[in-house]
Amino acid sequence: MKIFHLIFSLLCVVSCALCTGSSSDRFEKYQSLSRFGQLDLDDSSYEDIISEPHDYHVAVLLTATESRFGCILCREFQPEWDLIARSWNRGSQKTDSPRLLFGSLDFSNGKGTFQKLIEGKLMLQTAPVLLLYPPTVGPFAKVDPTPLRFDFSGPISADQIYSWINRHLPDGPKPPLVRPINYTRLVSAVTVLMGIVTLFTALSTYILPIVQNRNLWAAASLISILLFTSGHMFNHIRKVPYVIGDGKGGISYFASGFTNQFGMETQVIAAIYAVLSFATIAIAMKVPRMGDAKSQQVAVIVWAAVLLSMYSFLLSVFKAKNSGYPFFLPPF
């Protein structure tokens, strides 16, 4: 019995060694083929690369890039997938990173595999889909050989997929994702910048007086202050209605409470603030420069009346939003 047990153990050891050796040979073969990018797989190579046993990870993108399939997302993500494979393959030569192969199986080259995945437990229904196969032998082997699956719900960047893959790999150094320099965009940006500088230099005699005009900057600052103090950003953030009905056949322009407002309300408040600002500016700057005393007196009375009426209207709006406010000014 001891002899049979010894023979059986020896056979198991030899079998495991042969399996590991064939797995390593497969990895070396496919790694040499994918040295500068990902592998373009078909049915047979797909079955071979994921066949058990294997002591490496395999990331396979199931896609359909031909225009007749109408998969826009597949065509948009393919350059990102190529970037991931190139970054890993080049970086893994310099670091002791996990053993990982990248491949793409297009529907036109792998109809049989797609059919199996549709009918199998993965129940493949759409493309693209990313499958990450764990090793079945070795120190990082998984008990369950079922691949991890990433379904695309919209446009995905290479950085997101790269992070997802790294999270499911063993601990250790991993190559960084390196994007190549986009020289076309760089040249375009430099050309546009030089054009703007040239245009500004040629028109500087006309543009500088406008840019340096204090009244223009004062007007722009005042308009911005009026817009933002009246709640312009609140409307964009909350997506408030312009006006609503009051339930009696009329229209409500002002919302009750300090945490609510309407679009029309913002415009009315901004107009009130603008009139009050211009009235104050006129009394402080324009009226003192008037040469005729009688005209100056009339201007003071007119602008003071405008200030009183506008401020009274502002208080009435404030009281409408807060019914408990006890103060008011005539004529409102």
C-alpha positions in Angstrom: 0.0 0.0 0.0 2.9 2.4 0.8 4.4 1.7 -2.6 1.0 2.6 -4.4 0.7 5.7 -2.2 4.2 6.8 -3.1 3.6 6.2 -6.8 0.3 8.2 -6.7 2.0 11.1 -4.9 4.8 11.1 -7.4 2.4 11.2 -10.3 0.5 14.1 -8.8 3.7 16.1 -8.3 4.8 15.4 -11.9 1.3 16.3 -13.2 1.3 19.6 -11.3 4.8 20.5 -12.6 3.8 19.8 -16.2 0.6 21.9 -15.8 2.5 24.8 -14.3 5.1 24.5 -17.0 2.5 24.6 -19.8 0.8 27.5 -18.1 4.1 29.4 -18.0 4.8 28.6 -21.6 1.4 29.9 -22.6 2.0 33.1 -20.7 5.4 33.7 -22.2 4.0 33.0 -25.7 1.1 35.4 -25.4 3.2 38.0 -23.5 5.6 38.1 -26.4 2.7 38.6 -28.8 1.3 41.5 -26.7 4.5 43.2 -25.9 3.3 46.5 -27.5 -0.4 46.2 -26.8 -3.4 43.9 -26.3 -4.1 40.7 -28.0 -6.7 40.4 -30.8 -8.4 37.1 -29.9 -10.6 34.7 -31.8 -12.6 31.7 -30.5 -9.6 29.3 -30.4 -7.1 31.8 -28.9 -9.7 32.9 -26.3 -10.3 29.3 -25.2 -6.5 28.7 -25.1 -5.6 31.7 -23.1 -8.2 31.1 -20.4 -7.9 27.3 -20.4 -7.1 25.7 -17.1 -4.8 25.4 -15.4 -3.2 28.9 -15.7 -1.1 30.8 -13.1 -1.8 34.3 -14.5 -4.6 36.8 -14.7 -6.4 37.5 -18.0 -8.3 40.6 -18.8 -10.5 40.2 -21.9 -12.7 42.9 -23.4 -15.7 41.6 -25.2 -16.6 44.2 -27.8 -18.1 44.8 -31.2 -16.3 47.6 -32.9 -17.6 47.2 -36.5 -19.9 50.0 -37.5 -22.6 47.5 -38.6 -23.2 46.5 -35.0 -23.9 50.1 -34.0 -21.9 49.9 -30.7 -20.7 53.5 -30.3 -19.4 52.8 -26.8 -17.3 49.9 -28.1 -15.5 52.1 -30.7 -15.0 55.0 -28.2 -13.5 52.7 -25.5 -11.1 50.7 -27.8 -8.3 53.4 -27.8 -8.6 53.5 -24.0 -8.2 49.8 -23.8 -5.2 49.8 -26.0 -3.7 52.5 -23.8 -4.2 50.3 -20.7 -2.6 47.3 -22.3 0.4 49.3 -23.6 1.0 51.0 -20.2 0.9 47.6 -18.4 3.0 45.7 -20.9 5.7 48.4 -21.0 5.7 49.0 -17.3 5.7 45.4 -16.2 9.1 44.9 -17.8 10.6 47.3 -15.2 8.6 46.1 -12.1 7.9 42.8 -10.5 4.2 43.2 -11.2 1.5 40.4 -11.2 1.3 38.2 -14.3 -1.5 39.7 -16.4 -2.5 39.4 -20.1 -4.8 41.8 -22.0 -6.9 40.8 -24.9 -9.9 41.9 -27.0 -12.5 39.5 -28.5 -14.5 41.2 -31.1 -18.0 39.8 -32.0 -17.0 39.4 -35.6 -14.1 37.1 -34.6 -15.7 35.3 -31.6 -19.3 34.6 -32.5 -19.1 31.1 -31.0 -17.7 32.4 -27.7 -20.3 35.1 -27.5 -23.0 32.5 -28.0 -21.6 30.4 -25.2 -21.5 33.4 -22.9 -25.0 34.4 -23.8 -26.3 30.9 -23.0 -24.0 30.3 -20.0 -24.1 31.5 -16.5 -22.6 34.9 -17.4 -25.7 35.7 -19.5 -23.9 38.2 -21.7 -26.5 40.5 -23.2 -24.6 43.7 -24.2 -21.2 44.9 -25.2 -18.7 46.0 -24.2 -18.1 43.8 -21.2 -14.8 43.4 -19.4 -13.9 39.9 -17.9 -11.0 39.4 -15.5 -10.1 35.8 -15.1 -8.2 34.8 -12.0 -5.4 32.2 -11.9 -6.4 28.6 -11.2 -3.0 27.4 -9.9 -0.2 29.1 -8.1 0.0 31.3 -5.0 -2.8 33.6 -6.2 -5.2 30.9 -7.4 -8.9 31.3 -6.8 -11.2 28.5 -5.8 -13.9 29.8 -8.1 -12.6 30.3 -11.6 -15.6 32.4 -12.6 -14.3 35.7 -14.0 -15.0 39.1 -12.5 -17.2 41.2 -14.7 -17.4 44.9 -15.4 -20.5 46.1 -17.3 -20.3 49.5 -19.0 -23.2 51.8 -18.2 -21.8 54.8 -20.1 -18.5 56.3 -21.3 -15.7 55.1 -19.1 -12.1 56.3 -19.0 -9.0 54.2 -19.0 -8.2 55.5 -15.5 -11.4 54.0 -14.1 -10.9 50.6 -15.7 -7.2 50.6 -14.6 -8.2 51.3 -11.0 -10.8 48.5 -11.1 -8.4 46.0 -12.5 -5.7 46.9 -9.9 -8.1 46.5 -7.1 -8.6 42.9 -8.0 -5.0 42.0 -8.5 -2.6 40.8 -5.8 -0.7 43.3 -3.7 2.6 44.5 -5.2 4.1 47.0 -7.5 1.9 47.8 -10.6 2.9 49.9 -13.6 1.3 53.4 -13.8 -1.1 54.4 -16.5 0.9 56.6 -18.9 -1.0 58.7 -21.5 1.1 59.7 -24.6 1.5 63.4 -25.3 -1.2 64.7 -27.6 1.0 66.8 -29.9 -1.9 67.8 -32.1 -3.7 69.4 -29.2 -0.5 70.9 -27.9 0.3 72.5 -31.3 -3.3 73.7 -31.6 -3.2 75.3 -28.2 0.1 77.1 -28.9 -1.3 78.3 -32.3 -4.5 79.7 -30.7 -2.5 81.3 -27.9 -0.1 83.0 -30.4 -3.1 84.1 -32.5 -4.7 85.7 -29.5 -1.5 87.5 -28.4 -1.0 88.7 -32.0 -4.6 90.0 -32.2 -4.4 91.7 -28.9 -1.1 93.4 -29.8 -2.5 94.6 -33.1 -5.7 95.9 -31.5 -4.2 97.1 -28.2 -4.7 100.8 -29.0 -8.4 100.1 -29.3 -8.8 97.5 -26.6 -6.7 99.0 -23.7 -8.9 102.1 -23.3 -11.9 99.9 -23.0 -10.3 97.4 -20.6 -8.9 100.3 -18.4 -12.2 102.2 -18.3 -13.2 102.5 -14.6 -16.8 103.1 -15.4 -17.1 99.9 -17.4 -15.6 97.9 -14.5 -17.8 99.6 -12.0 -20.9 98.9 -14.1 -19.9 95.2 -14.5 -19.2 94.9 -10.8 -22.5 96.5 -9.8 -24.5 94.3 -12.2 -22.8 91.2 -10.9 -23.4 92.2 -7.3 -27.1 92.9 -8.0 -27.5 89.5 -9.7 -25.9 87.4 -7.0 -27.4 89.3 -4.0 -30.8 88.8 -5.5 -30.5 85.0 -5.7 -29.4 84.3 -9.3 -27.2 81.3 -8.3 -30.0 80.0 -6.0 -32.3 79.7 -9.0 -29.7 77.8 -11.1 -28.9 75.4 -8.2 -32.5 74.7 -7.1 -34.0 74.9 -10.6 -36.9 77.0 -9.3 -40.0 77.8 -11.3 -40.4 81.2 -12.9 -43.9 81.9 -11.4 -46.7 79.7 -10.1 -50.4 80.0 -9.9 -51.9 81.3 -6.6 -54.9 78.9 -6.8 -57.4 81.7 -7.5 -56.7 82.2 -11.1 -53.9 84.6 -10.6 -50.1 84.4 -10.5 -47.8 84.4 -7.5 -44.6 86.3 -8.1 -43.1 85.9 -4.6 -42.7 82.7 -2.7 -43.5 82.6 1.0 -40.6 81.9 3.4 -36.9 82.7 3.2 -35.9 79.3 1.8 -38.0 79.6 -1.4 -38.1 82.0 -4.3 -39.2 82.2 -7.9 -37.3 83.3 -11.0 -39.5 86.4 -11.4 -39.0 87.3 -7.8 -35.2 87.4 -8.4 -35.6 89.8 -11.3 -37.9 92.1 -9.3 -35.6 92.2 -6.3 -32.6 92.9 -8.6 -34.5 95.7 -10.3 -35.4 97.2 -6.8 -31.7 97.0 -5.7 -30.6 98.6 -9.0 -33.0 101.6 -8.7 -32.0 102.1 -5.1 -28.3 102.0 -6.1 -28.6 104.4 -9.0 -30.7 106.8 -6.8 -28.0 106.7 -4.2 -25.3 107.3 -6.7 -27.2 110.2 -8.3 -27.7 112.0 -5.0 -24.1 111.4 -3.9 -22.4 112.2 -7.2 -24.6 113.9 -9.8 -26.7 116.3 -7.7 -23.8 118.1 -6.0 -22.3 118.9 -9.5 -25.5 120.7 -10.6 -24.9 124.4 -11.0 -28.5 125.7 -10.6 -29.7 125.6 -7.0 -33.3 125.2 -7.9 -32.7 122.3 -10.2 -30.5 120.8 -7.5 -33.3 121.1 -5.0 -35.8 119.5 -7.4 -33.4 116.6 -8.1 -32.9 116.0 -4.4 -36.7 115.8 -3.9 -37.2 113.5 -6.9 -34.4 111.1 -6.0 -35.4 111.1 -2.3 -38.9 110.2 -3.4 -37.6 107.3 -5.5 -35.5 106.1 -2.6 -38.5 106.2 -0.2 -40.9 104.5 -2.6 -38.5 101.7 -3.7 -37.4 101.0 -0.1 -41.0 100.9 0.9 -41.8 98.4 -1.8 -38.8 96.3 -0.7 -40.2 96.2 2.8 -43.6 95.2 1.5 -41.9 92.3 -0.4 -40.0 91.3 2.8 -43.3 91.4 4.8 -45.0 89.2 2.1 -42.3 86.6 2.5 -42.5 86.9 6.3 -46.0 87.7 7.5 -44.8 88.3 11.1 -42.6 91.3 10.1 -44.3 94.3 11.9 -42.7 97.3 10.0 -43.7 99.0 6.8 -43.4 102.4 5.0 -45.9 104.2 2.9 -47.1 104.2 0.2 -47.0 100.4 0.3 
